[in-house]
Amino acid sequence: AGGDSMGLSALSGGVPLDTGAPPWLPPQVLTPKEVVSYAITLEAMTDEWIRAIFDTDAMADDDVPPTPDLEEIIAIVTRVRVYYASAKAAGCGVLQVMS
């Protein structure tokens, strides 16, 4: 696995657990091996990389609405990046629960 979609998978990937939760929000588990892959991918998502993919001029040229708060997006990605780096260092999997 890899590529640009892998960072998103770190937020919404994994194996769904059968808990009776709505099918669009099941808790999911990522194995320690998957966490390593996601942590490496997230590490490559630097602030500069995020700013480049949210290039407001390019977005306007493509008729894409502007990003509401790019600095907040960067802050969120940074928190996720740190979390996965910590889980990777500890050899842990990740349980995701969206609410």
PyMOL commands that set and color helices and strands:
alter all, ss='L'
color gray80, all
select helices_A, chain A and resi 5-12+32-44+47-53+56-61+70-90
alter helices_A, ss='H'
color red, helices_A
select strands_A, chain A and resi 15-16+28-30+94-96
alter strands_A, ss='S'
color yellow, strands_A
deselect
rebuild
show_as cartoon
